[in-house]
């Protein structure tokens, strides 16, 4: 096969000769870990053989990268738990190529001090909790910065978005408790404005309504995702004179507070009161008793989000937008007693 003239050699020329997409060629020539080593080697050999010379402007853009990725989250003061944020940061660091660094920032602080956006971020991951984040998301999107939204389904077709299916997770874990013979439920909700709380509450009621289970209004409380609120609200539930046999806490942090309240007041867990949590934080398996909960697919969401952001950075012309809602996993431990009589 006759080599093309050097002046006509482009990435698309190499793509045709290697029988791959031009996106793959671009990534391979930039040393992307997303391309298999043997494919990178083949593309490099073809580029050398035909005398490919990178576009100077494109090369300068690569050289001018900051290799800094910004992670933006809803302020800790409004409900993003420290344990959840730590998990996100650890997974992000593990997934990012070694050449990149993370800069962690609060959305709330940014919206009152736009100067933080002057940092030279190559791309941005937004850990979104509620529609109050939409103003920030719109601002970043209009700036044209590479952007991926994580943790909340935002319902937009022009931004890549990965989120957990909290409705299904809550519904499935409550149905498990029902199969264990529980019909007297309590519910400690999360922050009202957070999409996670909305979806988990809806999943809870979907399950109990499907089985015609009635719930005492005194057993439904609104928390803030913190252990202190779980403890305080569980005490309120117990002071009503009746005791639910199973309490669904919309995150593990509130569950640990609620369980401690029961123990401090002389109730046995799970014999008197069983508990279900959500998120499957690292400490949940070490609680007394080990907590039955829902494993939120945080690691997978972060992995997919980082991979998508890297793809955008390495192929600026890419128009592929991905939206995916990922189902969680029920983790059965020892905090739900079996009440079905033999």
Steps between C-alpha positions, in 0.01 A plus 500: 500500500639839398554741785299823478679833453619641834301819446180297481568281801250550783371304796220373277762365256657295778154388616418361155832316478470357853129420456406688817312821574671840485415534869708191578791640298484833684500325836781264404727779379444682831591189700150439633457202736157450340669345193644148518883488487511291181263745328713797612811327364336426164380861463843640595668280239259614226544865598879465478484310171290761320675797658209636703574842654262616779314825451696772679191667646365171630841420646509832684159435648626171640813664639296776661287262703499554874434131568270614779147360537252687717251310715212719615252390765209631705631656823559268798288741704199415282531126508782343300646267761874499562510120468331510158728778375806307619388194304450712188845658530674166554329339202569804280870496586515128426323534164671813365820457298807569715574820309184668635432665837173573679374830636200460732263797531158589641232609255353729766828686544555534126163660439588777747862534381537454127877549526551132569400423142807685374700190586615323189290186521522261207161353591239496774308228685192621687378286790143629491241455775205720405356736236660790689821392325352570156608866493861393549468221242358745245780746570774242442328358192468846344873556559565200276705310757497118473236397753353180646220490760500223761265375773173667385296444186470848351273422203713681239605348170795733439715402801646161594338381821535191724269445798387223737147360493410589859131425444570137411753462781259619768209301359699177487646523850161580657346208312771281654393615848137427412597147395662468843157557654512873582181703464557779753748741343669824593670738256774756565531710185794697365514864392180604324668681209732209418400275211638198687257555787207548264575178310564295814177617662303420186656154484413438866134593454476307172600184689270538800203616291537196273445284809219717644711588803392805697757721671450704817569870419691520830749252355597727207765764572715736292875489569806659343716194417709544817531253792378763746169537317454123490552481877270790579219389270512139615450623855194693381359189334550291814340767718172470308401196706513256210808332357554409132653160438716629214636848424631602159763774529575668169874481558738301720609805699147554633463125558797488735357790698156339517639164610699666777182673621323164528787340689531797737128475579515126568358364174660195339616526140382319292270299732284798606577737214663401171682748277572556132750757375609629161842558331698211655772719644824328597409490871155342447629142511668570835195642678328307780311331352650517147263718297273373223517775242508595132837520328493815294703446178729795577819334374345406166346847460837666562681260268256566217500874566878531497528283187244719321678819604834363377336409168368855463842647579678278249246548220370855510280437197315214668124544502422180686293574810421223747224485760481194721311410817670213685319256730639452853550174690324378816747402772340265754668484840361459854297812581162364378351222710277232346149545646332224303375242745599146417 
